[in-house]
Amino acid sequence: MRHITLCQSIRSSLEAERAVVLATIVSRRGLGTRTRAAMAIFEDGGSNGTIGGGKFEADVREGAADIFKTRESRNQAFGKTTVHYAYFGEEFLLPLFRKAEKLEKRHLPFVIATLGGGNHAVALYRPGLFLYQAPSGEVPEAAMRSACEHAYREEATADGIYANLIGEPYHVVLVGGGNVNEAVSKLCGLLGYSYEVVETRRAFATKTLYPDATKIQVVGRFIDAVPGCTLDAHTAVIISSHQAADEGVVEEIRKTKAAYIGVLGSRSRPNPWKDSRIFFPVGLDLGGESPAAVALCITSEMSRVLHKSSGRSLSHSRLVIVRGAGDLATGTIIRLHNAGYQVLALEVPEPTVIRRTVSFAEALFQGSQTVMGIEARKINSIDEVFPTIDKGIIPVLADPEGNAIKVLQ
C-alpha cells in the first residue's frame, strides 16, 4: 500500500471540504512523546502521523473533537506534555498544503506556523520559500516569517505563534552508487533524510535505483562533483567508492561544514585522517555482512552523530543532576556528557565563579557558555530540561533549593 504523507492527507481532506486538526507538541517533560512530530486528525476519528503513540496519542485524538466544534486553535495539557491543536478548514489553505506535500515527498524539512484562537492564518517556510495564507487582519507577514525562521533553527518563537519544524533537517551525500549506498538510501527514506548521489557510472546512479534523490551527479571524476554537493552542518557524507577516496574526495569534504564523513574500508587499516568528523571504517559494530546489514551499521552511526546522541542503550540511560556548575563541576559534567549521560546542572541565581571562561555557571549570566566544545544553556523552568538535553546541550537552572531533584527523580 502506498504511504500517504501527512500533508497529502491534509490536502486531500481540504479538497473534499472536510476540516482537519493538526496536533503538534509545544512542550514536554519526560521521554514518552516526540518533539519534532505532527499528527493530522480527521472528523471521523481517523488520523495520520504520530506524536508518541499509546494512550497519550489516543487522548490527543479524543481531545480534537472539541476543536472541530469550536473551529478554534488552542493548547491543551496532557499530563506533562502540552499539545497545540491547529484547526484547518478553509479552502484558501490548499495551495500551501499542496506545496508542503511536494516538500514531504522529497524528504525536505519545513515549518508550518499557525495562530491560537479563531485566527486561521497559516505559513509554510523553508530557506528560500515562504508562503503565507491568511484572511485580512491577521498577524503581519514579517512576524510570521520571523517565527518560522526561528523554528527552522530550532529556537524559541514569539508568543501566540506556533511554528513547528516538520521532518528531519538532515541531508546525506552518497558518494558511490553500489549495493551498500543503495541500501543506505532506502533507510534514508524511512528516516526522513533527504539524499543525493554522486557516481562515475551512469548505470549505477539512475532514478530507478534512487527514486527519491534530490540530485544525481554523474561525473568523470568523483572530486569534480564536490562543489555541486550540499555540504553544511546538517549533512552526512557516505563514501563507498575506493576511487573517490583515492582522488582526494575526503580531503575536499573536510574543508566543508559536513557533520559526518563516513568512509567504507577494511577494519585492518588504521584511520589515516586525523579529524573527529571522519569515521573509518564507517559504521557501528552491529554484526551482519549483507549490504542491508552494513547499511544499518552506517546509518545508525550517522544518525548518532547528526542527532548528537550517545548511542547508548536506552535501558541504561538516566539523568544525572549536578549541584553546582563552577570550573570543577564543569569538568565532571563534561565527562558525564561525553560518556552518554543526560546531565542537568543546578546553581544559585548569581554564582560566584573565579574561572568563568571554563565554567558552565557563566551561562546564567551570558545565556550560554561553551567549554571544550560542549554548550551549556540557561533555562528558566524544569519544562525546558529535556528539550534542551535532546539538542545535545547542557541545561543550567537557577535552583538553589534543589526543587528540580524532587520533580525529576
TORKOL-4160 file (C-alpha; in steps of 0.2 Angstrom, whole numbers, padded with zeros to 4 digits, m for minus):
409
<pt num="1" X="0000" Y="0000" Z="0000"/>
<pt num="2" X="0007" Y="0017" Z="m0005"/>
<pt num="3" X="0011" Y="0028" Z="0010"/>
<pt num="4" X="0000" Y="0044" Z="0012"/>
<pt num="5" X="0011" Y="0058" Z="0019"/>
<pt num="6" X="0005" Y="0070" Z="0032"/>
<pt num="7" X="0002" Y="0085" Z="0021"/>
<pt num="8" X="m0005" Y="0074" Z="0007"/>
<pt num="9" X="m0019" Y="0068" Z="0019"/>
<pt num="10" X="m0022" Y="0086" Z="0024"/>
<pt num="11" X="m0023" Y="0092" Z="0006"/>
<pt num="12" X="m0035" Y="0078" Z="0002"/>
<pt num="13" X="m0046" Y="0082" Z="0016"/>
<pt num="14" X="m0047" Y="0100" Z="0012"/>
<pt num="15" X="m0051" Y="0096" Z="m0006"/>
<pt num="16" X="m0065" Y="0086" Z="0000"/>
<pt num="17" X="m0071" Y="0101" Z="0010"/>
<pt num="18" X="m0068" Y="0091" Z="0026"/>
<pt num="19" X="m0059" Y="0100" Z="0041"/>
<pt num="20" X="m0043" Y="0094" Z="0048"/>
<pt num="21" X="m0034" Y="0097" Z="0065"/>
<pt num="22" X="m0015" Y="0096" Z="0066"/>
<pt num="23" X="m0008" Y="0091" Z="0083"/>
<pt num="24" X="0010" Y="0096" Z="0087"/>
<pt num="25" X="0020" Y="0096" Z="0103"/>
<pt num="26" X="0023" Y="0113" Z="0111"/>
<pt num="27" X="0032" Y="0107" Z="0127"/>
<pt num="28" X="0036" Y="0091" Z="0136"/>
<pt num="29" X="0044" Y="0083" Z="0151"/>
<pt num="30" X="0050" Y="0065" Z="0151"/>
<pt num="31" X="0053" Y="0053" Z="0136"/>
<pt num="32" X="0036" Y="0047" Z="0131"/>
<pt num="33" X="0032" Y="0060" Z="0117"/>
<pt num="34" X="0041" Y="0066" Z="0101"/>
<pt num="35" X="0046" Y="0084" Z="0100"/>
<pt num="36" X="0048" Y="0085" Z="0081"/>
<pt num="37" X="0032" Y="0077" Z="0076"/>
<pt num="38" X="0014" Y="0080" Z="0070"/>
<pt num="39" X="m0002" Y="0071" Z="0068"/>
<pt num="40" X="m0017" Y="0075" Z="0057"/>
<pt num="41" X="m0034" Y="0071" Z="0065"/>
<pt num="42" X="m0050" Y="0070" Z="0055"/>
<pt num="43" X="m0068" Y="0072" Z="0060"/>
<pt num="44" X="m0072" Y="0053" Z="0058"/>
<pt num="45" X="m0059" Y="0050" Z="0072"/>
<pt num="46" X="m0045" Y="0044" Z="0060"/>
<pt num="47" X="m0028" Y="0051" Z="0060"/>
<pt num="48" X="m0011" Y="0051" Z="0050"/>
<pt num="49" X="0006" Y="0053" Z="0058"/>
<pt num="50" X="0011" Y="0051" Z="0076"/>
<pt num="51" X="0017" Y="0061" Z="0091"/>
<pt num="52" X="0020" Y="0047" Z="0103"/>
<pt num="53" X="0008" Y="0033" Z="0102"/>
<pt num="54" X="m0001" Y="0023" Z="0115"/>
<pt num="55" X="m0014" Y="0031" Z="0127"/>
<pt num="56" X="m0006" Y="0048" Z="0125"/>
<pt num="57" X="m0010" Y="0048" Z="0107"/>
<pt num="58" X="m0027" Y="0041" Z="0109"/>
<pt num="59" X="m0031" Y="0055" Z="0122"/>
<pt num="60" X="m0025" Y="0068" Z="0109"/>
<pt num="61" X="m0036" Y="0062" Z="0096"/>
<pt num="62" X="m0051" Y="0062" Z="0108"/>
<pt num="63" X="m0047" Y="0080" Z="0113"/>
<pt num="64" X="m0048" Y="0086" Z="0095"/>
<pt num="65" X="m0067" Y="0083" Z="0095"/>
<pt num="66" X="m0069" Y="0099" Z="0104"/>
<pt num="67" X="m0058" Y="0108" Z="0091"/>
<pt num="68" X="m0070" Y="0103" Z="0077"/>
<pt num="69" X="m0085" Y="0110" Z="0086"/>
<pt num="70" X="m0077" Y="0127" Z="0091"/>
<pt num="71" X="m0066" Y="0129" Z="0075"/>
<pt num="72" X="m0053" Y="0137" Z="0086"/>
<pt num="73" X="m0035" Y="0133" Z="0088"/>
<pt num="74" X="m0028" Y="0131" Z="0106"/>
<pt num="75" X="m0016" Y="0122" Z="0118"/>
<pt num="76" X="m0021" Y="0108" Z="0129"/>
<pt num="77" X="m0011" Y="0100" Z="0143"/>
<pt num="78" X="m0010" Y="0081" Z="0144"/>
<pt num="79" X="0000" Y="0077" Z="0160"/>
<pt num="80" X="0017" Y="0084" Z="0157"/>
<pt num="81" X="0015" Y="0087" Z="0139"/>
<pt num="82" X="0007" Y="0102" Z="0130"/>
<pt num="83" X="m0001" Y="0100" Z="0113"/>
<pt num="84" X="m0006" Y="0113" Z="0101"/>
<pt num="85" X="m0021" Y="0110" Z="0091"/>
<pt num="86" X="m0022" Y="0119" Z="0074"/>
<pt num="87" X="m0039" Y="0120" Z="0065"/>
<pt num="88" X="m0038" Y="0119" Z="0046"/>
<pt num="89" X="m0055" Y="0121" Z="0037"/>
<pt num="90" X="m0053" Y="0134" Z="0024"/>
<pt num="91" X="m0051" Y="0132" Z="0005"/>
<pt num="92" X="m0038" Y="0146" Z="0004"/>
<pt num="93" X="m0026" Y="0134" Z="0013"/>
<pt num="94" X="m0025" Y="0122" Z="m0002"/>
<pt num="95" X="m0010" Y="0130" Z="m0012"/>
<pt num="96" X="0000" Y="0130" Z="0004"/>
<pt num="97" X="m0003" Y="0111" Z="0008"/>
<pt num="98" X="0000" Y="0106" Z="m0010"/>
<pt num="99" X="0017" Y="0114" Z="m0009"/>
<pt num="100" X="0020" Y="0106" Z="0008"/>
<pt num="101" X="0016" Y="0089" Z="0001"/>
<pt num="102" X="0029" Y="0091" Z="m0013"/>
<pt num="103" X="0042" Y="0095" Z="0000"/>
<pt num="104" X="0037" Y="0080" Z="0011"/>
<pt num="105" X="0039" Y="0068" Z="m0004"/>
<pt num="106" X="0057" Y="0075" Z="m0007"/>
<pt num="107" X="0061" Y="0072" Z="0012"/>
<pt num="108" X="0064" Y="0091" Z="0014"/>
<pt num="109" X="0060" Y="0098" Z="0031"/>
<pt num="110" X="0049" Y="0114" Z="0033"/>
<pt num="111" X="0040" Y="0124" Z="0046"/>
<pt num="112" X="0021" Y="0126" Z="0047"/>
<pt num="113" X="0016" Y="0141" Z="0058"/>
<pt num="114" X="m0001" Y="0144" Z="0065"/>
<pt num="115" X="m0010" Y="0155" Z="0077"/>
<pt num="116" X="m0021" Y="0152" Z="0093"/>
<pt num="117" X="m0040" Y="0155" Z="0095"/>
<pt num="118" X="m0050" Y="0159" Z="0079"/>
<pt num="119" X="m0036" Y="0166" Z="0069"/>
<pt num="120" X="m0034" Y="0155" Z="0054"/>
<pt num="121" X="m0018" Y="0161" Z="0046"/>
<pt num="122" X="m0005" Y="0148" Z="0041"/>
<pt num="123" X="0013" Y="0150" Z="0035"/>
<pt num="124" X="0024" Y="0137" Z="0026"/>
<pt num="125" X="0043" Y="0140" Z="0027"/>
<pt num="126" X="0060" Y="0133" Z="0022"/>
<pt num="127" X="0075" Y="0143" Z="0017"/>
<pt num="128" X="0071" Y="0151" Z="0000"/>
<pt num="129" X="0052" Y="0148" Z="0002"/>
<pt num="130" X="0039" Y="0157" Z="0012"/>
<pt num="131" X="0020" Y="0155" Z="0009"/>
<pt num="132" X="0008" Y="0164" Z="0020"/>
<pt num="133" X="m0011" Y="0161" Z="0018"/>
<pt num="134" X="m0022" Y="0172" Z="0029"/>
<pt num="135" X="m0038" Y="0181" Z="0030"/>
<pt num="136" X="m0036" Y="0200" Z="0031"/>
<pt num="137" X="m0032" Y="0207" Z="0048"/>
<pt num="138" X="m0021" Y="0193" Z="0054"/>
<pt num="139" X="m0003" Y="0193" Z="0061"/>
<pt num="140" X="0008" Y="0203" Z="0050"/>
<pt num="141" X="0018" Y="0193" Z="0037"/>
<pt num="142" X="0035" Y="0199" Z="0044"/>
<pt num="143" X="0031" Y="0192" Z="0061"/>
<pt num="144" X="0026" Y="0175" Z="0054"/>
<pt num="145" X="0041" Y="0174" Z="0044"/>
<pt num="146" X="0052" Y="0178" Z="0059"/>
<pt num="147" X="0044" Y="0165" Z="0069"/>
<pt num="148" X="0046" Y="0152" Z="0055"/>
<pt num="149" X="0065" Y="0156" Z="0054"/>
<pt num="150" X="0067" Y="0154" Z="0072"/>
<pt num="151" X="0058" Y="0137" Z="0072"/>
<pt num="152" X="0068" Y="0131" Z="0057"/>
<pt num="153" X="0084" Y="0134" Z="0068"/>
<pt num="154" X="0075" Y="0126" Z="0082"/>
<pt num="155" X="0074" Y="0142" Z="0093"/>
<pt num="156" X="0060" Y="0149" Z="0103"/>
<pt num="157" X="0047" Y="0158" Z="0094"/>
<pt num="158" X="0036" Y="0173" Z="0098"/>
<pt num="159" X="0021" Y="0171" Z="0110"/>
<pt num="160" X="0005" Y="0167" Z="0101"/>
<pt num="161" X="0013" Y="0160" Z="0085"/>
<pt num="162" X="0015" Y="0141" Z="0085"/>
<pt num="163" X="0029" Y="0136" Z="0072"/>
<pt num="164" X="0034" Y="0118" Z="0071"/>
<pt num="165" X="0048" Y="0110" Z="0061"/>
<pt num="166" X="0041" Y="0095" Z="0052"/>
<pt num="167" X="0053" Y="0082" Z="0045"/>
<pt num="168" X="0071" Y="0079" Z="0048"/>
<pt num="169" X="0083" Y="0094" Z="0043"/>
<pt num="170" X="0097" Y="0081" Z="0039"/>
<pt num="171" X="0104" Y="0078" Z="0021"/>
<pt num="172" X="0115" Y="0063" Z="0015"/>
<pt num="173" X="0128" Y="0064" Z="0001"/>
<pt num="174" X="0130" Y="0046" Z="m0006"/>
<pt num="175" X="0147" Y="0045" Z="m0015"/>
<pt num="176" X="0147" Y="0029" Z="m0025"/>
<pt num="177" X="0131" Y="0020" Z="m0030"/>
<pt num="178" X="0135" Y="0002" Z="m0026"/>
<pt num="179" X="0124" Y="m0010" Z="m0016"/>
<pt num="180" X="0128" Y="m0003" Z="0001"/>
<pt num="181" X="0124" Y="0015" Z="m0003"/>
<pt num="182" X="0108" Y="0009" Z="m0012"/>
<pt num="183" X="0103" Y="0001" Z="0004"/>
<pt num="184" X="0108" Y="0017" Z="0014"/>
<pt num="185" X="0096" Y="0027" Z="0003"/>
<pt num="186" X="0082" Y="0016" Z="0007"/>
<pt num="187" X="0085" Y="0019" Z="0026"/>
<pt num="188" X="0086" Y="0037" Z="0022"/>
<pt num="189" X="0069" Y="0037" Z="0015"/>
<pt num="190" X="0062" Y="0028" Z="0031"/>
<pt num="191" X="0071" Y="0040" Z="0042"/>
<pt num="192" X="0065" Y="0056" Z="0033"/>
<pt num="193" X="0083" Y="0061" Z="0027"/>
<pt num="194" X="0085" Y="0069" Z="0010"/>
<pt num="195" X="0099" Y="0062" Z="0000"/>
<pt num="196" X="0109" Y="0065" Z="m0016"/>
<pt num="197" X="0120" Y="0053" Z="m0026"/>
<pt num="198" X="0137" Y="0055" Z="m0035"/>
<pt num="199" X="0144" Y="0042" Z="m0047"/>
<pt num="200" X="0155" Y="0040" Z="m0062"/>
<pt num="201" X="0145" Y="0026" Z="m0069"/>
<pt num="202" X="0128" Y="0031" Z="m0076"/>
<pt num="203" X="0120" Y="0014" Z="m0074"/>
<pt num="204" X="0124" Y="0014" Z="m0055"/>
<pt num="205" X="0115" Y="0031" Z="m0052"/>
<pt num="206" X="0098" Y="0030" Z="m0060"/>
<pt num="207" X="0081" Y="0037" Z="m0054"/>
<pt num="208" X="0076" Y="0019" Z="m0054"/>
<pt num="209" X="0089" Y="0014" Z="m0041"/>
<pt num="210" X="0087" Y="0031" Z="m0032"/>
<pt num="211" X="0069" Y="0037" Z="m0034"/>
<pt num="212" X="0069" Y="0050" Z="m0020"/>
<pt num="213" X="0086" Y="0058" Z="m0023"/>
<pt num="214" X="0086" Y="0077" Z="m0023"/>
<pt num="215" X="0101" Y="0077" Z="m0035"/>
<pt num="216" X="0111" Y="0064" Z="m0045"/>
<pt num="217" X="0128" Y="0069" Z="m0052"/>
<pt num="218" X="0137" Y="0058" Z="m0065"/>
<pt num="219" X="0154" Y="0064" Z="m0067"/>
<pt num="220" X="0171" Y="0059" Z="m0075"/>
<pt num="221" X="0179" Y="0060" Z="m0058"/>
<pt num="222" X="0171" Y="0060" Z="m0041"/>
<pt num="223" X="0181" Y="0075" Z="m0035"/>
<pt num="224" X="0173" Y="0086" Z="m0049"/>
<pt num="225" X="0156" Y="0084" Z="m0041"/>
<pt num="226" X="0161" Y="0090" Z="m0023"/>
<pt num="227" X="0157" Y="0109" Z="m0027"/>
<pt num="228" X="0139" Y="0104" Z="m0033"/>
<pt num="229" X="0135" Y="0095" Z="m0017"/>
<pt num="230" X="0125" Y="0101" Z="m0002"/>
<pt num="231" X="0138" Y="0101" Z="0012"/>
<pt num="232" X="0133" Y="0110" Z="0028"/>
<pt num="233" X="0132" Y="0107" Z="0046"/>
<pt num="234" X="0117" Y="0096" Z="0044"/>
<pt num="235" X="0125" Y="0085" Z="0031"/>
<pt num="236" X="0132" Y="0067" Z="0032"/>
<pt num="237" X="0143" Y="0060" Z="0018"/>
<pt num="238" X="0145" Y="0041" Z="0015"/>
<pt num="239" X="0159" Y="0037" Z="0003"/>
<pt num="240" X="0158" Y="0019" Z="m0003"/>
<pt num="241" X="0170" Y="0021" Z="m0018"/>
<pt num="242" X="0188" Y="0017" Z="m0016"/>
<pt num="243" X="0191" Y="0028" Z="m0031"/>
<pt num="244" X="0183" Y="0043" Z="m0023"/>
<pt num="245" X="0195" Y="0041" Z="m0008"/>
<pt num="246" X="0210" Y="0039" Z="m0019"/>
<pt num="247" X="0205" Y="0055" Z="m0029"/>
<pt num="248" X="0206" Y="0066" Z="m0013"/>
<pt num="249" X="0187" Y="0067" Z="m0010"/>
<pt num="250" X="0189" Y="0065" Z="0009"/>
<pt num="251" X="0201" Y="0080" Z="0010"/>
<pt num="252" X="0190" Y="0091" Z="0000"/>
<pt num="253" X="0175" Y="0087" Z="0010"/>
<pt num="254" X="0185" Y="0090" Z="0026"/>
<pt num="255" X="0186" Y="0109" Z="0021"/>
<pt num="256" X="0167" Y="0110" Z="0022"/>
<pt num="257" X="0155" Y="0110" Z="0037"/>
<pt num="258" X="0149" Y="0092" Z="0034"/>
<pt num="259" X="0145" Y="0085" Z="0051"/>
<pt num="260" X="0149" Y="0067" Z="0047"/>
<pt num="261" X="0160" Y="0059" Z="0034"/>
<pt num="262" X="0160" Y="0040" Z="0034"/>
<pt num="263" X="0172" Y="0030" Z="0023"/>
<pt num="264" X="0169" Y="0012" Z="0019"/>
<pt num="265" X="0185" Y="0002" Z="0021"/>
<pt num="266" X="0194" Y="m0013" Z="0029"/>
<pt num="267" X="0194" Y="m0015" Z="0048"/>
<pt num="268" X="0213" Y="m0019" Z="0047"/>
<pt num="269" X="0218" Y="m0002" Z="0041"/>
<pt num="270" X="0220" Y="0012" Z="0053"/>
<pt num="271" X="0211" Y="0029" Z="0050"/>
<pt num="272" X="0223" Y="0040" Z="0040"/>
<pt num="273" X="0213" Y="0056" Z="0043"/>
<pt num="274" X="0215" Y="0065" Z="0060"/>
<pt num="275" X="0198" Y="0073" Z="0060"/>
<pt num="276" X="0184" Y="0069" Z="0073"/>
<pt num="277" X="0171" Y="0070" Z="0059"/>
<pt num="278" X="0179" Y="0056" Z="0049"/>
<pt num="279" X="0174" Y="0038" Z="0053"/>
<pt num="280" X="0185" Y="0025" Z="0045"/>
<pt num="281" X="0180" Y="0011" Z="0044"/>
<pt num="282" X="0162" Y="0018" Z="0044"/>
<pt num="283" X="0148" Y="0011" Z="0055"/>
<pt num="284" X="0144" Y="0003" Z="0072"/>
<pt num="285" X="0148" Y="m0015" Z="0075"/>
<pt num="286" X="0131" Y="m0022" Z="0075"/>
<pt num="287" X="0135" Y="m0038" Z="0065"/>
<pt num="288" X="0129" Y="m0044" Z="0048"/>
<pt num="289" X="0138" Y="m0044" Z="0032"/>
<pt num="290" X="0124" Y="m0041" Z="0019"/>
<pt num="291" X="0123" Y="m0024" Z="0010"/>
<pt num="292" X="0107" Y="m0021" Z="0021"/>
<pt num="293" X="0116" Y="m0025" Z="0037"/>
<pt num="294" X="0131" Y="m0014" Z="0033"/>
<pt num="295" X="0119" Y="0000" Z="0028"/>
<pt num="296" X="0110" Y="m0002" Z="0045"/>
<pt num="297" X="0128" Y="m0001" Z="0054"/>
<pt num="298" X="0132" Y="0015" Z="0044"/>
<pt num="299" X="0115" Y="0024" Z="0046"/>
<pt num="300" X="0115" Y="0020" Z="0065"/>
<pt num="301" X="0132" Y="0028" Z="0067"/>
<pt num="302" X="0127" Y="0043" Z="0056"/>
<pt num="303" X="0111" Y="0046" Z="0065"/>
<pt num="304" X="0120" Y="0046" Z="0082"/>
<pt num="305" X="0132" Y="0059" Z="0076"/>
<pt num="306" X="0119" Y="0070" Z="0067"/>
<pt num="307" X="0107" Y="0070" Z="0082"/>
<pt num="308" X="0122" Y="0072" Z="0094"/>
<pt num="309" X="0117" Y="0057" Z="0104"/>
<pt num="310" X="0127" Y="0045" Z="0114"/>
<pt num="311" X="0122" Y="0029" Z="0105"/>
<pt num="312" X="0120" Y="0020" Z="0122"/>
<pt num="313" X="0106" Y="0008" Z="0126"/>
<pt num="314" X="0090" Y="0017" Z="0132"/>
<pt num="315" X="0089" Y="0004" Z="0145"/>
<pt num="316" X="0104" Y="0011" Z="0153"/>
<pt num="317" X="0100" Y="0030" Z="0150"/>
<pt num="318" X="0097" Y="0040" Z="0166"/>
<pt num="319" X="0098" Y="0058" Z="0171"/>
<pt num="320" X="0112" Y="0065" Z="0182"/>
<pt num="321" X="0109" Y="0081" Z="0192"/>
<pt num="322" X="0124" Y="0090" Z="0197"/>
<pt num="323" X="0123" Y="0104" Z="0210"/>
<pt num="324" X="0135" Y="0117" Z="0205"/>
<pt num="325" X="0142" Y="0122" Z="0188"/>
<pt num="326" X="0159" Y="0130" Z="0193"/>
<pt num="327" X="0175" Y="0125" Z="0185"/>
<pt num="328" X="0177" Y="0109" Z="0194"/>
<pt num="329" X="0159" Y="0104" Z="0192"/>
<pt num="330" X="0160" Y="0108" Z="0174"/>
<pt num="331" X="0174" Y="0096" Z="0171"/>
<pt num="332" X="0163" Y="0082" Z="0179"/>
<pt num="333" X="0148" Y="0087" Z="0169"/>
<pt num="334" X="0158" Y="0086" Z="0153"/>
<pt num="335" X="0165" Y="0069" Z="0157"/>
<pt num="336" X="0147" Y="0063" Z="0161"/>
<pt num="337" X="0140" Y="0071" Z="0145"/>
<pt num="338" X="0154" Y="0063" Z="0134"/>
<pt num="339" X="0150" Y="0046" Z="0142"/>
<pt num="340" X="0132" Y="0047" Z="0136"/>
<pt num="341" X="0123" Y="0053" Z="0152"/>
<pt num="342" X="0110" Y="0066" Z="0152"/>
<pt num="343" X="0115" Y="0080" Z="0164"/>
<pt num="344" X="0106" Y="0094" Z="0172"/>
<pt num="345" X="0116" Y="0107" Z="0182"/>
<pt num="346" X="0109" Y="0117" Z="0196"/>
<pt num="347" X="0116" Y="0133" Z="0203"/>
<pt num="348" X="0112" Y="0148" Z="0213"/>
<pt num="349" X="0105" Y="0163" Z="0203"/>
<pt num="350" X="0121" Y="0173" Z="0204"/>
<pt num="351" X="0135" Y="0160" Z="0207"/>
<pt num="352" X="0152" Y="0167" Z="0212"/>
<pt num="353" X="0164" Y="0159" Z="0200"/>
<pt num="354" X="0183" Y="0163" Z="0198"/>
<pt num="355" X="0187" Y="0154" Z="0182"/>
<pt num="356" X="0172" Y="0160" Z="0172"/>
<pt num="357" X="0178" Y="0155" Z="0155"/>
<pt num="358" X="0179" Y="0137" Z="0159"/>
<pt num="359" X="0163" Y="0136" Z="0170"/>
<pt num="360" X="0145" Y="0132" Z="0164"/>
<pt num="361" X="0139" Y="0143" Z="0178"/>
<pt num="362" X="0143" Y="0158" Z="0166"/>
<pt num="363" X="0128" Y="0153" Z="0156"/>
<pt num="364" X="0117" Y="0160" Z="0170"/>
<pt num="365" X="0125" Y="0177" Z="0166"/>
<pt num="366" X="0128" Y="0176" Z="0147"/>
<pt num="367" X="0113" Y="0164" Z="0142"/>
<pt num="368" X="0125" Y="0151" Z="0136"/>
<pt num="369" X="0143" Y="0145" Z="0138"/>
<pt num="370" X="0154" Y="0133" Z="0128"/>
<pt num="371" X="0168" Y="0124" Z="0136"/>
<pt num="372" X="0179" Y="0111" Z="0127"/>
<pt num="373" X="0166" Y="0111" Z="0113"/>
<pt num="374" X="0151" Y="0107" Z="0124"/>
<pt num="375" X="0137" Y="0120" Z="0125"/>
<pt num="376" X="0128" Y="0124" Z="0141"/>
<pt num="377" X="0112" Y="0135" Z="0141"/>
<pt num="378" X="0102" Y="0144" Z="0154"/>
<pt num="379" X="0085" Y="0138" Z="0156"/>
<pt num="380" X="0071" Y="0146" Z="0166"/>
<pt num="381" X="0060" Y="0131" Z="0171"/>
<pt num="382" X="0060" Y="0112" Z="0173"/>
<pt num="383" X="0049" Y="0110" Z="0157"/>
<pt num="384" X="0065" Y="0115" Z="0147"/>
<pt num="385" X="0076" Y="0102" Z="0154"/>
<pt num="386" X="0073" Y="0088" Z="0142"/>
<pt num="387" X="0070" Y="0098" Z="0126"/>
<pt num="388" X="0087" Y="0106" Z="0129"/>
<pt num="389" X="0096" Y="0089" Z="0133"/>
<pt num="390" X="0088" Y="0082" Z="0117"/>
<pt num="391" X="0098" Y="0095" Z="0107"/>
<pt num="392" X="0114" Y="0089" Z="0115"/>
<pt num="393" X="0115" Y="0105" Z="0126"/>
<pt num="394" X="0118" Y="0105" Z="0145"/>
<pt num="395" X="0104" Y="0114" Z="0154"/>
<pt num="396" X="0109" Y="0125" Z="0168"/>
<pt num="397" X="0095" Y="0130" Z="0180"/>
<pt num="398" X="0095" Y="0143" Z="0194"/>
<pt num="399" X="0088" Y="0131" Z="0208"/>
<pt num="400" X="0097" Y="0134" Z="0225"/>
<pt num="401" X="0085" Y="0123" Z="0234"/>
<pt num="402" X="0086" Y="0109" Z="0223"/>
<pt num="403" X="0067" Y="0108" Z="0219"/>
<pt num="404" X="0071" Y="0100" Z="0202"/>
<pt num="405" X="0078" Y="0084" Z="0211"/>
<pt num="406" X="0061" Y="0080" Z="0219"/>
<pt num="407" X="0051" Y="0083" Z="0202"/>
<pt num="408" X="0063" Y="0073" Z="0191"/>
<pt num="409" X="0068" Y="0059" Z="0202"/>
